[in-house]
Amino acid sequence: MSFAELLPVLKKILTNPIVIGTAVVVVLYMNFCTFVANYRKKPPRPKKKRTPLPPAPAKKEPEQHTDEEHSEQHEGA
């Protein structure tokens, strides 16, 4: 069967009301299935972005004397 003979047959098949109706029903059914799969009762709430806290001021640690400094202070007295 050549392409020239195939064209009228395809035209009759694709213009058949049953084929067109079936295609429409299939497309509508697929859209409905997609809708049901993606359906949510409440829309998702956007997440609140946490603002980074400013860095805490550096605490001054009490000065620690080394053993050498400690011994020098007692010898000098």
N, C-alpha and C positions, 0 to 999 in steps of 0.2 A: 504494500500500500504506500503510495507516494504522499508527499506532503499536501499536494493539491487535492487529493481524494480525502485526506484526513481533516482538512479545514472545515468542510460543511458538517461533518459528523461532530466535531468539537463544538461548532457553533450551535447545533441543535441541542447538544448535551448541556452546555453552559447557559443557554437561554431558557431551558426547561424550568417552569415555575417551581417544581418540586425541588430541584437542585438549588435554586436561589433561596427558597424558603428554608431548606435544611442548613445552608451555609449561614443564613441570618440567625437561626435558632442556635447553632453551635457557637457563633461569636457572642451572642447575648449570654449564653450559659457560661462561657469561659469568663466573661466580664463579671458575672454574678459570683462565680467561684473566687475570683481575685478579690472582689469586694468583701466577701465573707472572711477570707483568710486574713485580710488586713484590717478588719473592723475592730475598733476598740470603743468601749462605752465612753471613756473619758480621754480627751487628748492628753498626751504626755506633758507633764509640767516641765518647763525649762529648769535645769539645775542652777542653783544659785552659785555664783562664782565666789569663792572665798578670797577675801582681800588679805594679802599677806600682812601679818603683824609687823610693825616697825621693830627693828632689832632692839633688844633691851640694852640700856646703858651698861657699860662695863663696870663691874663692881671692883673697887680697889681692895685688894687683899692686904691684910696686915703684913708688914715687912717681916720677913723671917730672917733671922741672923744665922749665918753659917757657924759651924763650930769654931773656926778661926777667929771670926769677929767676936764671938762670945768669950773666947779665952783672952783676947786682947783687951776687952773691956774690963775684965776682972783683974788682969795683971796691972793695968794702968791705974787702978784705984788704990 
